[in-house]
């Protein structure tokens, strides 16, 4: 009886994971990367949940929430999860170009590259922007006239440039606009892999990372530059370095060692501590992330953790989660925010996280399955066009059959 129940549970798990797991059109699935996406999206969720709860916690208004709340301070650095995503994007998008230059792989078709970015990412994004705009107008009662210019700028990823601040329609899109700028530059930036000498190539990448880290300090006084690729390119280039290691040193299959697990266990808490110091963050974070990501590949325990099926499933849904997680927090928080409010903030935060994490996973997972996952298939536009053609032909034949009858 117990064995049948266990087998039934495993079947349900396999079925659920099958629907939630991401598709890779290239055929190259790197589980560790989805595990790292999980860490990045969790940091972002904790940051936004903390911001929401601080405003709702009654004791906050009496000054009881102070710098001594370690959980609040940890959550506050969660916005750095965006930079974790930038490193991942640098690695993933550099990989096919680096394979061509460093391992004799096929040349990358720029037409297919840009078309893939368009068909993979735009449908979920555009739908989200339209729905959030409608909710802002119809539910929250915001002015259509006032919001329409922001809506238009967000649709074409120009809100950072035009308004020099995040969009009131979809606040998280500020980072997506930077990602789009990077996508456009990737074919040019990846010529760095054409440098055959490994030492010179990596020295150039390290120099550029340091240079753009310095530039980020200079751009802080200019809102538009601070919200552009110029302020964050060092993180994408850290992903380039990781791709270089992955292809040339590891041959796509890194050997494991114990020291990498030690770096993982010590490095992540250390990074959280360092992130609380802005003075150190700008200089250390790109390189710290490079070492932590390297350890995720090289550590035996680390690789098992970051390759866990449930972790990679949630990490694979990170784009859908990122797009709508704050709206889910606001929706569920309306019903849960009073629970545990009379306890310490740490207890309150932990309870709210447990209550809200499941709905975030469920609602965002449903959005992923319905909207994002179908777009992961490279040929979905062709299949959609074929379906419309079949329906159109069928609708034309039906009147003819009725007339003949």
N, C-alpha and C positions, 0 to 999 in steps of 0.2 A: 504493500500500500504506500509506504513511505517512498519506495523507489519510483513508483508511478507518479507520485506527486512531484518528486524532484525532477523527473523527466519532463513533466508537463510545465514546470516552472522554467526549465532550461529552454523548452520550445518557445514559450512566451517571450523570454529574454531574447532569443535569436530572432524571432519575428519582429520584436520592437526595435532591436538594434539594426535589423535589415532596413527598416523604414526610416530610421533616424540617421543612419550612416551616410556620409557625403559620397558623391560620385566624383571620380577623377577622370576627366576626358583624356589626359595624357597617358593614363595607365600607370603612373608612378605615384603610389600612395606612401607617404612617409608618416607613420603614426605619431612619432615624437613631435612633429610639427603641430598636429591637432591637439596633443597634450599641452603644448606651450600656448596654443590659442586658448585653451581652457583657463590657464593661469591668467592670461591677459584679460579675458572677458570677466573673470571673477573679480579681478581688481577693479575694473570699471563699475561693475554692479555694486560692490561694497562702497565705492566712493559715492555713487548716486543715492544709494540707500541711506548712507550716513547723512548726506545733505538733506534728504527728505525727512528723516527721523529727528534730526536736530531741531528742525523748525516745528515739529509736532510735539516733541517731548516737553511736558509742562514745566519740569524743573529747570529746563534750559533758560526760561525767562527769569528765574530767580538767581541766575548766575551759578548754579550748581554744576553745570558742565564746564569743566576747566581743561587746561592743557594736560592735567594729570591722567585723564582718561586714555589709557594706552590703546584701547580698541578704537576710539574715535581718531586718535593720531595715526594709527595704522591704516584705517579706512581713508583718511584724508590723502594719503599718497597713492590711492588707487587710480587717480587720473593718469598716472604714469603707465597704466596698462596700455594706453594708446601707443606709447613709444615701443612697448613690447610687440604690438601689432606691426609697427613700421619695420622692425628688424625681420619679422617673419615674412612680410611682403617683399623686402629686399632679397631674402634668401629664395623664396619661391619663384619670383619673377626673373631673378638672375640665372636660375638653374639651367634652363634650356639654352640660353645664350652662352653661359660658361661651358656647358657640355660641348657646344659647337667649337668654341675656341680652344678648349683645354683637353678635350677627350675625343675630338674628331667626330662629334655628333652631327646630325643634319643641321643645315642652316635654318634659322627661324624665319618663317614667312611673316613679314610685318602686317600684311593684310589679314592673315588669320589671327595674329596676335591681337591686333586692335579690335577685330570683330569679336573675338572671344571675350575680351574685357566688356564689350558692349552687351553681348547677349547673356553673359553670365551674371553681371552685376546690376544692370540698369532696370530690368523689370521689377525686382523686389524694391529697389530704391524709389523708383518713380511712383509705384503704388503706395508706398509708405508716405511719401511727401504729399500726395494727393489726399489720402485718407486723413492725415494729421491736419492738413489745411482745412478740410471740411469739418473736422471735429472742433477745431479752434473757432470756426465761424458759427457753426450750428449749435454746438454744445456749450462752449465757453463764452459765446457771444462777442467775440472779437470783431473788430471792424474789417469787412472785406476789403475796403479801399486801402486801409492802412497796411493790411497783411499781404495784399496781392503782389506788390513789388518784391517782397521778401520771398514769397512763394516762387515767383518767376526766376529770381536769382538762384534759389536753392535747386530748382529743377536742372539748371545748366552748370552747377558747381561753381558759381561765381560770387556767392554771398560774402565770403571772406574778402575778396578783392574789392567788391563794390561797397560793402558796409563796414569792413574792418572789425567784425565781431560775429559771433555765432548766430545762426538763424533762429528767429522766434518761432518758425514753423517746425523745424527739426534741428534741435540743438546739437545733436551728435554729429551732424553733417560737416562740421568744421574740419574734422580729421579726414573725412572721406574726400573732401575737396583737395586736401594735401595729397592723399593717395592717388587721386586722378592726375594731379600734376606729375607725380612720380611715374605713373603708368606711361604718360606721354614721353617722358625723358629716358625711360629704360633702354630702348634700342641704342641711344647715344651713349649713355653712361656705361653700358656693358662692353663698350670697346676697350675698357680697361683690361678685360680678359684676353685681348689680342696681344698683350705684352707677354712674351714667352717666358722670360726670366721670372721665376717665382719670387725671388727676393725683391726685385724692382717693382713687380706688380703689387705685392703686399705692402711694400714700403710706401707706394703711392696711395694706396687705400688708407693706410694708417695716417698719412699726412693729411689727406682730405678730411678724414674724420675729425682730426684735431682742429683743422682750419675751420670747418663748419661749426664745431663746438664753440670756437672763439666768435664766429660770426653770430651765433645765436645770442650771445651776450650783447652784441652791438644792436641787434634787431629788436630788443625788448622795448625800446622807446618808440618803435614804429609798429602800430597795430597790424597793418597790412603785411609787412615783412615777417612779423612774429607769427602770423597765421598763414605762412607760405612754406613751400618745400625748402626754401633757403634756410629756414630755422630748424629743420628736422632731417636734412639730408644725411647727417652723420649716422642716424639710426638705420636708414636704408643701406648705407654703405657697410655697416657692421654685418648686415645680412649678406652682402656681397662677399665679405671675408669668410663668413661661415660657409657659403656655397663653394668658395675656393678650397677650403679644407675638405669639404664633403666629397668633392670630385677628385682633387689631386692627391690628397694625403690618405683619405679613407677609402677611396675607390667605391663610394656609395655604401660601404659596409664597415663602419667604425668598429675596431676591436675595443673591448671593455677593459677597464682597470679600476681598482679600488679607490685611487685618489680622486677620480671623477665623482664618485659617490660622496666622498667627504666634502668636495667643493659644493656639490648640490645641497647637502644637509646644512652646511654652514653659510653658503653663499646667499641663498634666498632670504633668510632672516637678516643677514648683514646688509643686503641690498635695501630692504625695507627701512632699516635704521639709517642708512646713508641717504635715502630719498628724503628724509625729514630735514636734511641740510641742503638748502639750495646752492650753497657755495661749492659743495662737492659734486652735486648731481650733474651739472653740465659737463664736467670733465670726466667723470668716472663711469657714468651710466652706459654709454655706448660700448665701452670695453667690458664692463661688468656683465652686461647682457650677452656679449659674445662668449665670454668664459662660461656663463651659466648655461647657455644653449649648447655649447660644446660639451659640457659635462652631461647634459641630458642625453646626448648621443653616446658618450663614452662610458658612462657608469652602468654597471649591470643592474643595480637596484633602480637607478634613475630611469633607465630605459623601460624597465617593467612598469614603473609608476606612470610615466608619461605616455606609455603605449596601452594603458588599460582601456578596454573597449568602451566602458561607460564614460571615461574621461575624454577619450577621442571623439565619441559621439557628440557630447556636449560641445567640445571644442570645434568640431566640424560645423556646428550650427551657429557659430559665433557671429556671423554676419547678420542673420535674422535676429538673434538676441540683441546685438548692438543697436539695431535699427529701432526696436520697440520696447526695450527692457524698461526704460524710464516711465513710459506710459503704463506698463503693467504694474510697476511699483506704485504709481499714483492711484491706479484703479483699486488694487488690493489693499493699499494702505488706508483707504477711506474706511475700510471695515475692520482693520486690525490695529491701527495706530494707537488705540487706547489701551490695548492689552499689554500689561506689564509696565505701564507708564509710571507707576508709583514705586518702581524698583530702581536700582542703580542703572546708569546708562549702559554699562557693559551687559547687564542682564537683559535690559530692554532691547538693545541692539541684537543680541544673540537670539532672543525669542522672535523678534520681527524677521530676522533673516530666515529662520526655520519656517515661519509662516508664509513668507513671500517667495522663497527660492523655488518651491514646488510649482506654484502658479506661473512663475517666470519660465521655468523649464517646459511646462505643459503648453502654455499659450504660444510661446516663441517656437517651441517644437512643432506645434500644429502649423504655424505660419511657415516654418521651414519646409515641412512636408508638402504643403499646398502650393507655395509660391516659389521658394528658392531652389529646392531640390530638383524640380523639373528643369530649371534653367542650367543645371550642372551638366546636362547632356549636351554635347557639342552640336548635335543635329536637331535640336528641338525646333528651331525656326522652320527647317525643311519639313519636319513631321507635321507641324502646325499648318503650314501652307498646303501640304497634301490633304490633310483632313478637311480644310475649307474647300479645296477643289472637289473632293468627294461629295461633300454636302451640297455644293453648288450644282454639280452635275445631277445629283439625285433630285434636287428641287426642280430642275428643268425637265427631267424625264417624267416626273409625276403628273404634271398637267397634260403632257402628251398621251400618257396611258389613260387618264381619265377621259380625254377627248375621244380616243379610239374606242373606249368602252361605250 
